[in-house]
Amino acid sequence: MRTRPVPYDDGDVRFDAPANSLGAPAGLGRRAGAWFLHELREVSPPTIFFFVGFNLIVLTTNLILADYLAAFGNFMIATAAALVVGKAVLVTNALPFLRRYDRAPLIQPILFKTVVYWAVVFIARLLEHFVRFWLSELRRLLFTHRPSELQLNRRQRICELVRLSRLADAHSVDEFRDPTSSAHHQLVDIVRRLAR
């Protein structure tokens, strides 16, 4: 024998009525808010964990280096790193292959997830430093003044210093002091090129 469900009537409350007078679905704003709260709840535990951990590392490093009057890192770098690593852990946790060893003995999923989390966090931190490097390089290229005369680049400076070393090995100090000698003229040319 089949029974029919009894409709529930709670007075004036109607669940099938639209939320506003325009007839728009009531759930769009509510779903967006629920999604945002869900994501915030998901990201909070790993972010707080890494926030505390990274700031403790910064604090202990600053306390150790305070004896030597050196400063290292700051609060904002540790906080940004905690946000990046926390989100990387959440993204990794959503990967389907992470559940591969869930039914195996406990050591296997622990080791597997440790390796996967480490790899994802490593890649995220590497990408973060790569983006920071490119942004600083672009800022230097686009927003700094170029000198009127191009300076020697590193390779040319090294070549000039090697020439200077060979010149010093081949000639004596007296030859360099004599303004009429070729060693003196070569020395002056090398120093002039390096000074540009």
C-alpha positions as CSV (number, residue, x, y, z in Angstrom):
1,M,0.0,0.0,0.0
2,R,1.4,3.4,-1.0
3,T,0.8,6.5,0.9
4,R,0.9,10.0,-0.4
5,P,3.0,12.6,1.4
6,V,1.0,15.1,3.4
7,P,1.7,18.7,2.3
8,Y,3.1,20.9,5.1
9,D,1.3,24.1,5.6
10,D,3.1,26.7,7.8
11,G,0.6,29.5,7.7
12,D,1.6,32.4,5.5
13,V,5.0,31.2,4.5
14,R,5.2,30.2,0.8
15,F,8.3,28.5,-0.5
16,D,7.4,28.7,-4.1
17,A,6.9,32.5,-4.2
18,P,9.7,34.7,-5.7
19,A,11.9,36.6,-3.2
20,N,11.3,40.0,-4.8
21,S,8.6,41.8,-6.8
22,L,10.5,41.5,-10.1
23,G,10.2,37.7,-10.1
24,A,14.0,37.1,-10.1
25,P,15.1,33.9,-8.5
26,A,15.7,34.3,-4.8
27,G,18.7,32.0,-4.7
28,L,21.3,33.9,-6.8
29,G,22.6,36.2,-4.1
30,R,22.1,33.6,-1.4
31,R,24.0,31.0,-3.5
32,A,26.9,33.5,-4.1
33,G,27.1,34.3,-0.4
34,A,26.9,30.6,0.6
35,W,29.7,29.8,-2.0
36,F,31.9,32.7,-0.6
37,L,31.4,31.6,3.0
38,H,32.1,28.0,2.0
39,E,35.4,29.0,0.3
40,L,36.3,31.2,3.3
41,R,35.7,28.3,5.7
42,E,37.8,26.0,3.6
43,V,40.7,28.4,3.2
44,S,40.8,29.5,6.8
45,P,42.4,26.5,8.6
46,P,45.5,26.0,6.3
47,T,46.0,29.8,5.9
48,I,45.9,30.3,9.7
49,F,48.2,27.4,10.2
50,F,50.8,28.7,7.7
51,F,50.3,32.3,8.9
52,V,51.2,31.4,12.4
53,G,54.1,29.1,11.3
54,F,55.6,31.6,8.8
55,N,55.3,34.5,11.3
56,L,57.0,32.4,14.0
57,I,59.8,31.7,11.6
58,V,60.2,35.4,10.8
59,L,60.0,36.2,14.5
60,T,62.7,33.7,15.5
61,T,64.9,34.7,12.6
62,N,64.6,38.4,13.6
63,L,65.4,37.6,17.2
64,I,68.5,35.6,16.2
65,L,69.7,38.2,13.8
66,A,69.0,41.1,16.2
67,D,72.4,40.4,17.9
68,Y,74.1,41.1,14.6
69,L,72.0,44.2,13.8
70,A,70.6,42.6,10.6
71,A,67.0,42.6,9.6
72,F,65.3,39.8,7.7
73,G,61.8,39.5,6.2
74,N,58.7,41.1,7.5
75,F,55.1,40.4,8.5
76,M,53.6,41.1,5.0
77,I,55.9,38.6,3.2
78,A,55.0,35.9,5.7
79,T,51.3,36.7,5.4
80,A,51.3,36.6,1.6
81,A,53.2,33.3,1.7
82,A,50.6,31.9,4.0
83,L,47.8,32.9,1.7
84,V,49.6,31.4,-1.3
85,V,50.5,28.1,0.4
86,G,47.0,27.8,2.0
87,K,45.3,28.2,-1.4
88,A,47.8,25.7,-2.9
89,V,46.9,23.2,-0.2
90,L,43.2,23.6,-1.0
91,V,43.7,23.2,-4.7
92,T,45.7,20.1,-4.1
93,N,43.1,18.7,-1.7
94,A,40.5,19.0,-4.5
95,L,42.6,16.8,-7.0
96,P,40.9,13.5,-7.6
97,F,44.1,11.4,-7.6
98,L,44.9,12.4,-4.0
99,R,42.4,9.8,-2.7
100,R,44.5,7.0,-4.4
101,Y,45.8,5.4,-1.2
102,D,42.9,6.1,1.2
103,R,42.2,2.4,1.7
104,A,45.9,1.5,2.1
105,P,47.7,1.3,5.4
106,L,48.0,4.7,7.1
107,I,51.6,5.4,6.2
108,Q,51.0,5.2,2.4
109,P,48.4,8.0,2.2
110,I,50.4,10.1,4.6
111,L,53.6,9.8,2.6
112,F,51.8,10.2,-0.8
113,K,49.9,13.3,0.3
114,T,53.1,14.8,1.9
115,V,54.9,14.4,-1.4
116,V,52.0,15.8,-3.5
117,Y,51.5,18.8,-1.1
118,W,55.2,19.5,-1.0
119,A,55.4,19.5,-4.9
120,V,52.3,21.8,-5.3
121,V,53.6,24.2,-2.6
122,F,57.0,24.2,-4.2
123,I,55.5,25.0,-7.7
124,A,53.3,27.7,-6.2
125,R,56.2,29.4,-4.4
126,L,58.4,29.1,-7.5
127,L,55.7,30.7,-9.7
128,E,55.3,33.4,-7.0
129,H,59.0,34.2,-7.2
130,F,59.1,34.0,-11.0
131,V,56.2,36.5,-11.2
132,R,57.9,38.8,-8.7
133,F,61.2,38.6,-10.7
134,W,59.5,39.4,-14.0
135,L,57.5,42.3,-12.5
136,S,60.7,43.8,-11.0
137,E,62.6,43.3,-14.2
138,L,59.8,44.9,-16.2
139,R,59.6,47.8,-13.8
140,R,63.3,48.3,-14.1
141,L,63.2,48.2,-17.9
142,L,60.1,50.4,-18.3
143,F,60.3,52.9,-15.5
144,T,64.0,53.7,-15.0
145,H,66.0,56.3,-16.9
146,R,68.5,55.0,-19.4
147,P,71.9,56.6,-19.2
148,S,73.0,58.7,-22.2
149,E,75.9,56.4,-22.9
150,L,75.3,52.7,-22.4
151,Q,77.2,51.2,-19.6
152,L,79.3,48.1,-20.0
153,N,77.4,45.0,-19.2
154,R,78.7,42.3,-16.9
155,R,80.4,40.2,-19.6
156,Q,82.2,43.2,-21.1
157,R,83.4,44.2,-17.6
158,I,84.7,40.7,-16.9
159,C,86.6,40.8,-20.3
160,E,88.1,44.1,-19.4
161,L,89.2,42.9,-16.0
162,V,90.7,39.8,-17.6
163,R,92.6,42.1,-20.0
164,L,93.8,44.2,-17.1
165,S,95.0,41.1,-15.2
166,R,96.9,39.9,-18.3
167,L,98.4,43.3,-18.8
168,A,99.5,43.4,-15.1
169,D,101.1,40.0,-15.5
170,A,103.0,41.0,-18.7
171,H,104.4,44.3,-17.5
172,S,106.2,45.7,-14.5
173,V,105.1,48.6,-12.3
174,D,107.8,50.9,-13.8
175,E,106.3,50.4,-17.3
176,F,102.9,51.4,-16.0
177,R,104.4,54.6,-14.3
178,D,106.1,55.7,-17.6
179,P,103.5,57.8,-19.5
180,T,105.2,57.2,-22.8
181,S,105.0,53.3,-22.6
182,S,102.4,51.3,-24.4
183,A,101.5,49.5,-21.1
184,H,100.6,52.8,-19.6
185,H,98.3,53.7,-22.5
186,Q,96.6,50.3,-22.5
187,L,96.1,50.6,-18.7
188,V,94.5,54.0,-19.1
189,D,92.2,52.7,-21.9
190,I,91.0,49.8,-19.8
191,V,90.4,52.0,-16.8
192,R,88.5,54.5,-18.9
193,R,86.3,51.8,-20.4
194,L,85.6,50.4,-16.9
195,A,84.8,53.9,-15.5
196,R,82.1,54.5,-18.1
